[in-house]
Amino acid sequence: MITRRGFMATVTQTVAMASFAYSSTPRAQGTSAGSAAHEKNTAEQLAAYAFNLRYEDIDPKTIEVLKGLLIDTLGCAIAAQHDKPVQIARAVALQNAPLDLKNGATIIGYSRKTSIELATFANASAVRQLDLNDIYIGKEIGHPSDNAPACLATAEAEGSNGRDLLLALAIVYEVNCRLLDAAQINLRGWDHPSYGPPAVALAVGKLMKLSQEQMVEAINLAITGHLALNQTRVEKISNWKGLAAANAARNAIFATNLARAGMTGPSPIFEGKDGFFKRVSGPFKLDTKTFGGKGNRFRALDCSVKFYPAQGLTQTAIVAAIALAKEVGDLKQIQSLNVYTSEDGYDKSGKDPQKWTPETSETADHSLPYIVAKAMFDGDIGAHSYELDAIRDPALRTFMQKIKVIPDAELTAIYPKYYATRIVAVLQNGRELSQRIDDIPGFATRPMTRTDYENKFTKYAKLSMKQAQMARVFEIVWALDQQASVTDLLAALSLEGNS
């Protein structure tokens, strides 16, 4: 009879042998970096970039921004701890926790651990839940911080230091954003989390100290079978909207662990006759020589931070709506309301008829008519704005019927540098009032300061976390490059014992 301990020892030995065999015998398909005659495919180019990037290649400004983005990401996770989808993800992650957690990872807000994959899933679900985390707009829109929990969980399990984590964050932001720049995939029926797996595979592969060849295989395995459908973000939007990227990151870690043990994946995964280019994105080229590092600008500097829990392109609409409501006074005076946005803003938040009759919080926070009306009624948008009673408010629904969303050529022309909104109200007496907002603090055009990051964190986390505890989180993250591990950070995030 084989005991559990004996079985696990056999598995460990087999994995170690596979890993040795793999590293000793490069793949015969020409993926070796040493082959001068071989022209690197896309996966190989990305792997070479991540493998060769060093912490010293990251400029101080980018390090500062990465720290700020991490604070923002953690604040989003803390703020969503009590939301039902987050509770479900956390319960499943803990229910399926392995018995041996020596190399596990912590659930944010708690002291309990689970596997790296499930901790990533639970934590990334919390980060994304309120639609409050950062945004990057290339040809495709995405949220790079969706991938940060994978880096944090892996850094904990691997015993990585703060600099290692910052390097992994630089990689995951850079690769994810560059892929978002490369091709728009939602019009072909695919969701932006499809760009997460290769970025996560490289970032956690860096933390795992994979070889360059293993990183190639991690990309191949991470993309294969781990693509996301854009149905997640159209028509009636479900809980899965906040979990799709979390699941992509979870799958990427699993794939990277397979590559670490010696598993190979389909290649070339991008250029192949049934690969990513052919079936998902269409062809594109990446020039990794222009990627962040060694004097080149990192894409993390071009990410925007949301101040309101709502779809990214609605952020300026909220500010415009609040200002316009103050100018109008009695909203019953409004006869009609035109909301002008970019073509992308219209497509994401103002085209589907469900946007005028939302039945889920996920549909409501992607609805320009709802968000504009709610901001005008309440003078703010917060997590409470999407409670069932709020989205079904008869008075609000009646007011929303006065709203028309219109794609505007002028606003489209300045997009994506600015995600501007113009709102025009026609009053019962025929008078017109309007407000236009091009950007707000937190956008890449108006970067946040340390104080801004801390203020946003405090606004959304204060219901769950004490002021002294928040100050401790800030202290640790702003000095992350001096931290020997991420253990203190995770301990500071615990909500256990807080009333």
N, C-alpha and C positions, 0 to 999 in steps of 0.2 A: 504493500500500500504506500502510495506517495503522499506525504504530508503536504499541507499548503506551503509550509516553509520550503520544503524540498522542491515543490513544483516551481515556486517563484525563483528559487536559486537557479533552476534549470533554464527558465525563461531568460533571466538576467545574463546567464552565460551565453545563451544562444544569440541574444541581441548584441552582446559584446563581440562575439565572433563574427557576426554579420557586419558589424561596423568596421572591424579590422579588415575583413575581406574586401569590403567596399573601398576603403581608403587605400588599400594596397593595389586594387585593380580598377583603374579608371574606366569609365564606360567606353565601349568601342565605337560609339557613334560620333566621336570627334568633339566631345564636350570638354576635353582637357584644355586648360588655359595655356598649356605649354606648346600647343600646336600652332606654329606661326602661320601655316598655310590655311588654317581654318578660320573662316569669317564667322565671328560670333553671332548667334541668333539673339533674339530679344531677351530671352530668359538668361542667357549667358552674360549679356551686357549688364543687365540689372544685378545679377549675382556678383559680377566683378566690381561694380560700383559699391555695393554694400560691404563686400569682403574687404575692400581696400580703404574704405572711409575710416578715419580715426577721430577721436574726440578733439585732438589738436587742430583738425581741419575745420572745426566749427567756430565761427567768429563770436565774440562776446555778445553782440546784439541778438543773434539768433539764440544763444544760450538763454539770455534774459527772456525772450519771447516764449521759448519752450517751457521755461519755468512758469510763466504766466498762464500759458495754455493748459499746463498740468493742473494748476490751481483751479482754473475754470472747469476743467473736466471733472475733478474731484467734487467741486461744489455742485455740479449738475447731478452727480451720483447721489450725494447726500440728500439733496432736495427731493429726490424721487423715491426715497426708501419705502414710503408707505403706500405707493401706488400699486394697484392690484397686479398688473403684469410683472412688475419688479418682484413682488412678493412670490408670485408663481415661479418665476425664473430662479429666485433664491431657494425656494423650497425644493425644487427639483434638483438643483445643484447640490444641496446638502443631503437630500435623500439618497443620492447616488454617490456620495463621497466614498472613496476607497478606504479600506481598513488601514493601509500603511500611508500615512500622510507626511512622512519625513520630507518629501520633496513637493508637498502640495502648495496651495496658494490661498490667501485669505479673502473672504467675502468682505467687501468694503462696508464699514459700519459695524462689523462684528469681529469676534476673535476666532470664530470657527473657520476651519480650512476645508477645502475640497480639492479635486484635481485642478491642474492648471487650466485645462480646457473648460471645465464647468465654472470655475471662478471667473474666467474671462467672460463667459456667456452671461452669468448673473450680473457682473459688474458693468459690462458694456450695455446691458439692457437698462440698467439704472442711469447710465450716462445719457442714453438716447431718449429715455422715456418722455421727458417734458419738452422735447424739441427745443432745448435751450443751449445745446453745445455748439461748438464752432462750425463754421461753414467755409467751404472753398468753392469758387466757381471757375471752372475752365469751360471746355466744351460740354462737360457733364458737371452737375452739382453734386457735391459730396460733403461729408462731415469727417475730416481726418481724425478727430479725437475719438471716433467710434473704435479706433484701433489701439488707443493708448492703454486700455485695460489689459490687453494681451501682453504688452511690454511690461507693465507693472507686475502682473502675475508671474511671468517668466523670470523677471529680475529677482523676485522674491524666492522662487524655487531654486534658481541657480546661484543664489548668494551674491548677486551682482551689486556693485556699488552705485552711488548716485551718478557718477560720470558715465558708467555703462548704460544706465537707464536713459540719460539724456541723449547719448549717441543712438540708442535704439529708437527713441522718439524722433530724432532728426531723420533717420532712415525711413521710418514708417510714414511720416508726413511728406517727405520728399517724393518717395515712390508713389504713394497714393495720389498726391496732387499732380504729378507728372502724367500719370495714367488718366486722371480726370481731364487734363489738358489735351490728351491725345485724340480722343474720339467720343462723340455723344452716342451712348448706347441705349438710352431710354426710348428713343424713337424706333429702335429695332426690337423693342419688347423686353429689354434687360434692365435690371436695377443697378444703381451705382455701387451697392456693396459687392458687386462682381469684381470691382477693382481693389477691394480690400485684401483678399487672400494673398496675392503675391507680395504686397507691401508688408503684411504681417509676417509672412514666411521669412522674409529677409531680415526684418527687425528682430524677431525672436531667434532666428538662426544665428544672428550676430551675438546675441546674449548666450546662446548655447555653444558658441565658438565652433560652428560648423565650418568645414572646408568650403572652398569656393565651389567645387563640384557638387557637394551636398546641398549647397544653397540653390543650385540650378534645379536639382531634383525636387527640392522643397517647393519651388515655384511650380514645376510641372504637376506635382501632386496636389498642390493647393488649389490650382485652377480647375483641374479635372474633376467634374462631378460636383463642384461647389459654386455654381452660378445661380444668381437670384433673378426671379422674374419681376418685371416692372408692374405687374398687376397689384403688387404690394402698395403702390402709391396712386392708383387711379380708382375712380368710382367710390364705392363704400370702403373706407380705409379702416383696417382692423388693428388689433393689438400688435400684429406681426410687423407693422411699420417700424416699431421701436426695437424689434428683435432681429431683423434681417441681417444687419451689420454685425450684431453680436454673434449670431450663428456663423457668419462668414469667418469671423476671427477665430471662433472655436474650431472650425474645420481646418483653418490654416495652421493652428498649433498642432493638431493631430497629424496633418500632412508633414509638418516639419519634423516631428518626432519620428515618423516613418523614414524620412530621408536621413535622419541622424543614425538610424539603425541599419541603413544600407539599402532601403527600398528605392527603386527607380520609378519614374513616371513617364507618361507619353511625351514624346519629343519629336519635332519642335512644337511646343504647346501653343505658341503664338502663330508661327508661319505655316504649320502643317496643313495638309489638304482638308482636314476636318477640324482645324484648330480654332483658336480664339478669333483670329482675323476673319476667317472664312465664315464662321457661324455666329459670331457675336458682334464684333466692333467694326468690321471692315479694316483694310490695311492702314497701318500708320508706322512711323519710324520714331524712335527715341534716340536722342543724342546724349548719352550719359556723360559726355565730356563737359556738357553745360550744366549738369546737375550741381546742387549745392555742395560747397566745400572748396578749399584751396583758392579762395578769392571769389568764387561764384556765389551768387545770392541763393539762399534757401527759400523754398516755397512756403515754409512755415510763416515767413514774414508777410505773406500775402493772404493769410487766412483772416477771416473776420469773426469777431466774437459777438454773439447775440446778447441783447439785454432783456429781451422778452421771450417767453416760451411760445414760439410760433415759427412757422416755416420761414426760412431765411429771407425770402424776397418780400415778405410782408412786414419786415421790421420798420421800414420807413413809413409804411402805410399807418402803422400804429401811432407814430409820432404825429403824422399829418392829421390823422383823425381826431386825436386828442386836442390838438391846437384848433382845428376847425370847429369842433364842438364848443369850445370856449368862446369862439368868435360868434357862432350862431346864437348861443344861449338856449332858448327853448327849441328843442329838436323837432317839435311838432310843426315848426315853421317850414321844415324842409319838404319840398315837393318831389325832388329827385336828387340822386347822388351818383355822379359818375366817378369811378375810380380808374385812373389811367396808370398803366404799368407796362413793363417790357413784354415782348412776345413770350419770353420764358416765364415771367410772372403770371401772365394770363394762362398759359398752358398748365402751370403747376397749381395755381390757386384760384382761377376764375373761370375755367372753361366747363367743367363738369356740372350738370344740373344739381348733383348732390351737394354742391357747395352752398346752395341756398336752403337746403333742408338737412343739415347734418344731424346724424343720429349717433355718432360716436365722437369721443374727444379727438381721436386721430383725424377724422374728417374735418372737424371744426378748426383745429389748429393749422390746417392746410386750406382754409377757406377765406379768401379776401372779403367776401360779403359779410361773413360772420365776424371776423376779426375787426373790421372797420366799424361795424355796428356796435359790437361789444365795447370797443375802445371809446367810442363816442358816448355810450351810455354810462360807462363806469369811470372813465378817465384813466384807465390802466388796463393792462393785460397781465394776468398772473395764472398760476396753476389752477386757482379756483374758477377761472373763466370757462373752464371746459367741463364743469360738473354737469350732470344730466339735466338738472333743473334749469341751469343757465342756458344750455344749448336749445332747450325746448320752450323757453320763455315766449309766450304768445306775442307780447308787445315787441320783442326783438325780432321775431319772425316776420311780423307785419312790416316793421321798419326795413328789414332786409329786402323786401320786394321793391323798394324804391331804388335799390342799388344796381348799377350796371357796371361791369368790369370791361374795360376797353384796352386792347393792346395799342401802344402809342409808338409811332416811329421815332420820335425824338428821344424818348426814354430808352428805346431799344438800342439806339445808336450809341449811347454812353454806357451801356451794359456790356460786360460784367464789371467794369471798374466801379460803376455806381449802380446800385439796385434802387433806383429812384421811384417815387410814387407822387402823383398829383391827384388831388381829390377836389372836385368841383360840386358845390351844393347850389341848387336852384331853389330859392325860397318861394313861398306862396305868393308873394308880391312881385315875383319876377326877378328880384335881385340875385346876383350870383356872387358867391364867396368861394375862395379857393385857397388851398395850401399845397405847396410842393416841398418835399424833403428828398434830397439826393443821398445823404449819408448821415450816420449818427456815430457817436463815440463807440469804438469797438470795431468798426469797419477797418479794412486794411488802409483806407485813405485817412482814417483818424484813429491811429493805434492807441490802445489802452496803456495807462501807466500802472505801476504797482498798486497804487491806491484804487484805481478803477477795478482791477481784478479782485482786490480784497473786498471792495464795496459790493460787487455783484455776488461774490461768494456769500457774504454776510446776509444780503437781502434774501437769498433763497435757502440758506442753510440754518438760519437763526432759529427756526422752529424746532430743529432737531439737535443743534449743537450749541454748547455754551461759548461765550465770548473768549474765555481763556483758552478753550480748546481750539477755536478757530485761529487764534493768535499763534498757537503752537504749530498748527499745520502750515501757516504762512512762514514761520521761522524756519521750519525744516525744508520746505520747498525752495525758498529763496537761497538757501545754502546747500542745495541738493548736490552740487559738485564737490562738497566737502564731506558728504555722508558716506560712511563705510558700507552701509546696506540700506535697504528700503524698510527695514523692520520698524524703526521708530515712526516712520510716516504712517504705516498701516495701523500701528497702535494708536496714534494720535487721532485717527479717523473713527475709532470705535465709538458707537453710540450706546453701548451697553451700560446701563446704570443711569443714563440720562432720562429725566422725567419729561 
